[in-house]
Amino acid sequence: RGQFSVNPFHGPQAVVSTQSTGVLMLREKKMSRPPALKVLNFALQGDEGINCCAKFVDVYGLRSLFPCFMKTPGKKVKRGGFTELEWVEHVTSIVSHLLRNCSGSQLQRIVNKFVEDDHLKVDRLVELHLYYLGKVREADKEIEEEDEEEEDEGEREERAYMKRLDAGLFTLQRLDYIILSVYTAGIGSISERVKQLLNLKGETIEPIREVMNEYVKSLGDGEDNKTNEEKQNIQSMVNQL
């Protein structure tokens, strides 16, 4: 699965063509949506996806994307080649790419989606956060209870990390990035709704801070300017929580 922001693809012309195909496929019947989500996840990621993200918003792609965010089609997903985890992973990846790569009016249109319908998409966002947070916590508990005597530290850490990924850590990171982005967008009703929903479940904002701090740490201390810029951007949002 790799890291949150890794983009191994190159070639902006190919990406633009791929993105256009993805928008059309997403508007078709449900069975075409899994491949459409894969196409869009590829086309919109990284710096190469900046122009595609703006175009996606301009051609009203959000109208087709957010119904996929609001509801996972259950058994029908598997017939389309996706597990439920893969569906949520692709959709949340796409939303996070859009929030990362858009600015100005396009970014505002994305954020506004979380205000409409009495913040219904914020409700869904927090619901998914709590679900995947619970799955990762269960994995952490299992890791703590496992016999570690015959493993060296490196093997143990790698196995624990893979177990957490299988539980949904990758998706949780994306969900929490989305929460960070909309929470710090300057719309008070969004941040209040997030805190209210977490409080109703006996939770706080702190796990989001921990997940994203852990993610920033996983990016390492390299000299890559793009990576450092992303780390600074995330840390700035975390500091606003």
Buried (B, 14 or more C-beta within 10 A) or exposed (E): EEEBBEBEBEEBEEBBEBBBBBBEBBBEEEEBBBBBBBBBBBBBBBEBBBBBBBBBBEBEBBEBBBEBBBEBBEEBBBEBEBEEBBBBBBBBBBBBBBBBBBEEEBBBBBBBBBBEEEBBBBBBBBEBBBBBBBBBEEBBEEBEEEEBEEBEEEEBEEBBEEBBBBBBBBBBBBBBBBBBBBBBBEBEEBBEBBBEBBEEEEBEBEBBBEBBEEBBEEBEEEEEEEBBEBBEBBEEBBEEB
